[in-house]
């Protein structure tokens, strides 16, 4: 119940509140659908990192046979976060690597969230993890070299060779495991239906099926219609 400037009371119809609530929920739903692939990709990346980068998975890759060891090492080296398996004092570098991985995945999937097909969403999520893992490994090497007072610079090839090796490890990890992130993005992406074709007007009108074409002599005697 509200009062107008003239002092007359008037009642707001409940349909006004219902329409306002429906518009708000529709807007919120559209926003959630647009950002749903991003949240799903970040969640899938976090689960992959937590599952493949722990100490037991790293030990399993080291103890595996020569036939499967390269594959397991490719899956566990880039997402490794168990500090017991890493050099001492690189905890901040691991945190920076994981944060970079999640942020880059979110950014790349966010840029591609307007794709029109699920196949494009699958490829976008797959490529996002490969690029993000390579960038995260580069950040890890840079922060590690800073924390260890330039220890990587004194190795054979220097920090540049270590950075290239780390980026290769990240790219291979994304190549092997990125299809899972792409699958999650493909499932959650809001696929847009193609717009129907616009009908094109023709003159003279084309006869429909089952009709007889007009006599050309009669048609020539008729005045031309204005376009």
N, C-alpha and C positions, 0 to 999 in steps of 0.2 A: 504494500500500500504506500503510495507516494502522494504528495500534495503539489499541485501546480502553482504557478506564480499568482493566479487569481484566487487561490485558496480552495479550489475545488479538488476533492480527492478522486483519484482514479486508481484502478487496479491493473497491474501488469498481468497479462495473460500467461498462464503456465506454458503455453506453446512457445512463447518468446524465449523462456529459459531453456526449453527442450531444444529449440533450434540452435541457440548459442552453445549448449553443451555438445550437440551433435557436430557443429562446425569445429569446436575445439578438439574433440576426440579424433575427428577426421584429419585435422592438421597434425596432431601429435602422432597418429598412426602413420601418416605419410613420412614424417621425419624419422620415425623408428624404422620403417621399411628401407629408407635410403641409407641409414647407418648400420643396418643389421649385418650386411656383409663385412663391414670393417670390424665390428665387434666379434663376429664369428671367426674371422681370419686371425685376429689377435689372440683369441682364446685357443684356437687350434695350434698356433705357433707356440704359445706358452706350454701347452700340454706336450707337444713334441719335444721341446727343449727340456722340460722336466723329466720326461721319460727316457730320452736318449743321452742326456748329459750327466746322469748320476754316476756314482762311483761303480756300482755293480755292472752297468752297461759298458763302461770303459774297461773294466777288468775282463769282462766277457770277450770284448773285442781283442784284447791282448792275448788271451788264452785260446782263442779260436784257431782252427786249422788254417793252413796256408791258402786253402781254396776260398774261404769266406772272410779271412781277416781283412783284406783291403776294403771289402764292402762294409763291414762293421766299423772299421776305423773311419771311413768316409761319413758314416752316420753319426758317430759319437765325437769326432774331434772338434768340429765347429761348435756344436751346442754344449760342449763340456763346461760345467759350472762347479763340479766337485773340486774344491780347492786343495784337497788332499792329493790329487793327481797332478797338480800344477805347481810351478815354482813358488816359493814362499814370497809373500808380500804383493801378490797380484790380485788380491781380492777386489780392490776398486776397479781394476781393469776388467774383471769378469762382470761386475755390476754395470759398467759402462757398455760392455758388449751386449749384454742382455737387453738393456734399455734401448740401445740403438736398434737392435733387431726388431723389437716390438714397435718402436716408433716408425721405422721405415716401412715395415709391413702395413701398418695402419695408414701411412701416408699414400703409399702406392695403390692399395686397394681402395682408399677413399677417392683417388683420382679416377679409378676405373669403375666406380660403383654405378655409373649410368649406362653400362653395357646393355644391349638389347637381347642377347642370347645367353643361355647357360654355358655354351661352349666358350664364348668369349670370357665369361666370368671364371671358368675353370683355368684357362690359360693365364688370365690376369693374376689369379691367386698363386699359381705355380711360379710364374716369373717374379712375382713380388717377393716370395721367400728366397729365391736364388739371389736376387739383387740385394735384399736386406741382409742375408747371411754374409755376403762378400763385404758389404760396407761395415757390418759389425765386426768382422775379423780384422779389417783395416784399423778400426778404432781400438780394438784390443791390442794390436801390435804397437800402435802409437802410445797408448797409455802405459803399456808394460815397459816399453823402452824408456819412458819418462820416469817411471817408478824405480827402475833398476839402474838409473843414472847412465843411460846410454850403453847398456851391456850388449844390446843387439848390434850396435854400430861396430863393435870390436870383433864380431863374428865374420866368418867367410861370406862375402857378399854384402855385408852390412845390413842395416835395417830395411833397405829397399827390397832385398831378396827375401827377407823374412815376411815383409808385407805382401809380396806377390804370392808366396807360398800359402800364407794365411787366407788371402782372397780366393785362391784356387780351392782351398779346403771348404770355404763357405759356399762357393758356387756349386761344387760337387754335392755338398749336403742339400742345397736347394734343389738340385736336379733330381736327387734320389727321393727326397721327402716332400718336395713342394707340391706334388700332385694331390697330396692329402689336403693341404690348405686350399688348393684350387677346387677340390671337390666340395669343401665346405662353403666356399664362396659361390660356387655354381648352384648349390641347393638354396642358399639364402638370398640370392640376388633377386631383385624385383624386375622380372622380365616384362618389357613393354610390348604390347601387341602392335603389329604393324597397322598403320592407318589405312583405311580403305581407299581405293583409287578414286580420283575425282572424275565424274562422268564428263565427257567432252561432247558438246552440242555440235551437230552436223546439219548442213543444209545442202540440198533438200533432205528431208527426213528419210531415214532408211526404212523400208517396209519391213514389218515384223514377219515372222514365219507364218505361212498360211494365207498371206494377203497377196493381192494382185497388183503389180506395178501399174501406175497410171499411164495412159496413152501419151507418148511423147508429143504428138501434135496438140493434144488438149493442154498439156503442161506448158508448151511454148506459147500458147495463146493467153495464158494467165499473166496478170501483172506481177512483176518481181516484188517479193516481200522485202520490206526494209530490214536491214540487219540490226 
